[in-house]
Amino acid sequence: IYGNKNQTTTTERQQNRHDFLTKLDQLNAALEQNPPGSFRLGTNTVTAMDCVMIPTLERWRYQLPLTEGLDILENRPFLRKWLDVMDSYPPYADRVRGDAYSWTAATSTFLRLFASNDDQPETTTTLQEKIERADAATNKLTESFGDAVVAAVAVDPVFAREAATKLITNHDAVVADCTTTSRRAEGEEPNVVKSQTQLPRASDTEAADFVLRHVASLLLLHNDDDDDTKSIILAAAQSGPLPITKQHAAAASEAARTVAARLCVPRDMSAPAAAIFRTVLTIVANRYSDTSKQQQ
């Protein structure tokens, strides 16, 4: 998926691609024989076959369009329907499923790793094109975080609490990760950014500390009526008081955006928890950005 360095000829690669697509067509045809809304073996409950298939097909679903220009769902409606069934199965969808952004960002990261170890000009050029394609897709998804409010409203508040718990228990590590300096004694070396180095980091650890505490407090807002809890969280994010002075607003905004972009599903938390976490981070980041511009 990521590298170009192999001993296969162009003809062999074309044949391999043809064979791969044929197997996908055969899978789609097999799924067509199943009752609507069923899992891989035609049952109404998940089986080991589904568990074996989903990790690889989930990865291909998001990464092959970027690395190979190949959409595994194109003209395969029954494969798409099977993925829809899996996406509606809570033990998978609410716990172990990756999301589009995480797979896309991971593609960009791994392509860079392969590019750094490839000294062949022709493959380096091809990898660079893939990196640019993955980066463009990643940036497009990042820009959509703020548009996820409607989707986040539908998320059970238990996932907001999951996100808050993850943030609180890993607070210092998250602060260090979203900034170029971490909480170190005076005179020690600054934090070294090792992953997703293309992402900007905030330079103000105090602002990062405050904004993440603020976001955690928003995610913990609660009402006995869970439906009302969703509205309370979003309303507070959109119009509640901001705990940082205007002079630190720009740094707070950058820190919040970096955390949203660094969040990886399911490594850090479940997809539903990440959805509301990124939404709140982006709402708060946008508000701090507006505050910073007003100061200027």
C-alpha positions in Angstrom: 0.0 0.0 0.0 2.8 2.5 0.9 5.9 1.6 -0.9 7.0 1.1 -4.6 10.2 -0.8 -4.0 9.7 -4.3 -5.3 10.9 -6.5 -8.1 7.6 -6.9 -10.0 7.4 -5.7 -13.6 4.7 -3.3 -14.9 3.0 -6.3 -16.5 3.0 -8.3 -13.3 1.6 -5.3 -11.3 -1.2 -4.9 -13.8 -2.0 -8.6 -13.6 -1.9 -8.4 -9.8 -4.3 -5.5 -9.8 -6.6 -7.4 -12.2 -6.6 -10.4 -9.9 -7.2 -8.3 -6.9 -10.2 -6.6 -8.5 -11.6 -10.0 -9.6 -11.4 -11.3 -6.0 -13.3 -8.2 -4.8 -16.0 -8.8 -7.5 -16.3 -12.4 -6.4 -16.7 -11.3 -2.8 -19.4 -8.8 -3.9 -21.2 -11.6 -5.8 -21.1 -13.9 -2.8 -22.5 -11.1 -0.5 -25.4 -10.6 -3.0 -26.6 -14.1 -2.2 -27.1 -13.2 1.5 -30.4 -11.9 3.0 -30.5 -8.1 3.3 -28.9 -6.7 6.4 -26.9 -9.9 7.2 -23.3 -10.5 8.0 -20.8 -12.3 5.8 -22.2 -15.8 6.2 -25.8 -14.7 5.8 -26.5 -14.7 9.5 -28.0 -12.0 11.6 -25.2 -12.2 14.1 -21.5 -11.4 13.6 -19.2 -14.4 13.0 -15.5 -15.0 13.1 -15.5 -14.5 9.3 -16.6 -10.9 9.7 -13.9 -10.4 12.4 -11.2 -11.7 10.0 -12.4 -9.6 7.1 -13.1 -6.2 8.6 -9.6 -5.0 9.6 -8.2 -5.4 6.1 -11.2 -4.2 4.2 -11.6 -1.2 6.5 -8.0 -0.2 5.8 -8.4 -0.7 2.0 -11.6 1.3 2.0 -9.8 4.4 3.1 -6.2 4.0 2.0 -6.3 2.4 -1.5 -8.0 5.4 -3.1 -5.0 7.5 -1.9 -2.1 5.1 -2.7 -3.4 3.2 -5.7 -6.3 5.3 -7.0 -8.5 2.3 -6.3 -12.0 2.4 -4.7 -12.9 -1.1 -3.5 -16.6 -0.1 -3.2 -17.0 1.2 -6.8 -19.6 -0.9 -8.5 -19.7 -3.3 -5.6 -23.0 -2.4 -3.8 -23.2 -5.5 -1.8 -19.7 -5.1 -0.3 -20.8 -1.5 0.6 -24.0 -2.9 2.2 -21.9 -5.4 4.2 -19.7 -2.6 5.5 -22.9 -0.6 6.4 -24.0 -3.6 8.5 -20.6 -3.7 10.2 -20.8 0.0 10.8 -24.1 -0.4 12.5 -22.8 -3.2 14.8 -22.0 -1.4 18.1 -19.2 -3.7 19.4 -17.3 -2.9 16.2 -18.5 0.6 15.4 -18.3 2.0 18.9 -15.1 0.4 20.0 -12.6 -0.8 17.5 -13.5 0.8 14.1 -11.1 3.3 12.7 -12.4 6.5 11.1 -11.7 8.1 7.8 -9.5 10.8 9.2 -7.3 8.5 11.2 -6.7 6.1 8.3 -6.0 9.0 5.9 -3.6 10.7 8.3 -1.8 7.4 8.9 -1.4 7.0 5.1 0.4 10.3 4.9 2.6 9.4 7.9 3.6 6.0 6.5 4.2 7.3 3.0 6.7 9.7 4.5 8.5 6.9 6.2 8.8 5.0 3.0 9.9 8.1 1.1 12.7 8.8 3.5 14.1 5.3 2.9 13.8 5.3 -0.9 16.7 6.6 -2.9 15.3 5.8 -6.4 14.2 9.0 -8.2 11.3 7.4 -10.1 9.8 5.9 -7.0 10.5 8.9 -4.8 8.5 11.0 -7.3 5.6 8.6 -7.2 5.6 8.5 -3.4 5.7 12.3 -3.3 2.6 12.4 -5.4 0.9 10.0 -3.1 1.9 12.0 -0.1 0.5 15.2 -1.6 -2.8 13.3 -2.4 -3.0 12.0 1.2 -2.1 15.4 2.7 -4.9 17.1 0.6 -7.4 14.5 1.8 -6.2 14.8 5.4 -6.5 18.6 5.3 -10.0 18.4 3.8 -11.1 16.1 6.6 -9.5 18.4 9.2 -11.4 21.4 7.8 -14.7 19.4 8.2 -14.2 18.9 12.0 -16.1 22.1 12.7 -19.0 20.9 10.4 -19.4 17.8 12.5 -21.8 19.4 15.1 -24.9 17.7 13.7 -23.2 14.3 13.8 -21.9 14.9 17.3 -25.4 15.8 18.6 -26.4 12.2 17.7 -23.6 10.8 19.9 -24.6 9.3 23.2 -23.1 11.4 26.1 -21.3 8.3 27.3 -18.8 9.0 24.5 -18.3 12.5 25.6 -17.4 11.2 29.0 -15.1 8.6 27.4 -13.2 11.5 25.6 -13.0 13.5 28.8 -11.6 10.5 30.7 -8.9 9.9 28.1 -8.0 13.6 28.0 -7.8 13.9 31.8 -5.8 10.7 32.4 -3.3 11.6 29.7 -3.3 15.4 30.2 0.4 16.1 30.6 1.3 13.8 27.6 -1.3 15.5 25.4 0.0 19.0 26.4 3.6 17.8 25.5 2.4 16.3 22.2 0.6 19.4 20.9 3.4 21.8 21.8 7.1 22.1 20.8 8.0 22.3 24.5 6.8 20.1 27.3 6.7 20.5 31.1 10.4 20.3 31.8 12.7 21.9 34.3 14.4 25.1 33.2 17.5 24.3 31.1 16.3 21.0 29.9 15.9 20.3 26.2 12.6 21.1 24.6 10.2 18.4 23.5 11.2 16.7 20.2 8.3 16.2 17.8 8.7 12.7 16.3 5.4 11.9 14.7 3.4 13.9 12.1 6.1 16.5 12.0 4.3 18.2 9.2 1.6 19.4 11.6 2.1 22.8 13.3 2.6 22.7 17.1 1.8 25.4 19.7 4.7 27.0 21.5 2.7 28.1 24.6 2.4 25.2 27.0 0.4 27.3 29.5 -2.2 28.1 26.8 -2.3 24.4 25.8 -2.8 23.4 29.4 -5.7 25.8 29.9 -7.5 25.0 26.7 -7.4 21.3 27.3 -8.7 21.7 30.8 -11.5 23.8 29.4 -12.4 21.2 26.8 -12.4 18.5 29.4 -14.8 20.5 31.5 -17.1 20.9 28.6 -17.2 17.2 27.8 -18.1 16.5 31.5 -21.1 18.7 31.5 -24.1 16.6 32.4 -27.9 16.6 32.7 -30.1 13.8 33.9 -31.7 13.9 30.4 -29.0 12.6 28.1 -30.5 14.3 25.1 -30.2 17.6 26.9 -26.6 16.8 27.9 -25.6 16.8 24.2 -27.2 20.3 23.7 -25.5 21.6 26.9 -22.0 20.5 25.8 -22.3 22.1 22.4 -24.0 25.2 23.6 -21.3 25.8 26.2 -18.6 25.2 23.6 -20.2 27.6 21.2 -21.1 30.5 23.6 -19.8 29.8 27.1 -16.9 31.8 28.7 -13.4 31.2 27.4 -10.8 30.9 30.2 -7.8 32.4 28.5 -6.8 36.0 28.0 -6.8 37.4 24.5 -3.0 37.5 24.3 -2.9 33.7 24.6 -5.9 33.1 22.3 -3.9 32.3 19.2 -1.7 29.7 21.0 -4.8 28.1 22.6 -6.5 27.9 19.2 -3.4 26.2 17.6 -3.1 23.7 20.5 -6.7 22.7 20.2 -6.4 22.2 16.4 -3.3 20.2 16.9 -4.9 17.8 19.3 -7.9 17.3 17.0 -5.5 16.5 14.1 -3.3 14.2 16.2 -6.2 12.2 17.6 -6.1 8.7 16.2 -9.0 6.2 16.2 -9.2 3.6 17.7 -5.7 4.1 19.2 -6.7 6.9 21.5 -10.5 6.4 21.8 -13.5 5.1 20.0 -14.8 6.8 16.8 -18.0 8.2 18.5 -15.9 9.7 21.3 -13.4 11.1 18.8 -16.2 12.7 16.8 -17.5 14.8 19.7 -14.0 15.5 21.0 -12.9 16.9 17.7 -16.1 18.9 17.4 -15.7 20.5 20.7 -11.9 21.1 20.1 -12.7 22.8 16.8 -15.5 25.0 18.1 -13.3 26.2 20.9 -10.3 26.7 18.5 -12.5 28.7 16.1 -13.7 30.9 18.9 -10.1 31.6 20.2 -9.0 32.3 16.6 -11.8 34.9 16.3 -10.7 36.4 19.6 -7.1 36.6 18.4 -8.1 38.3 15.2 -10.3 40.9 17.1 -7.2 41.7 19.2 -5.2 42.5 16.1 
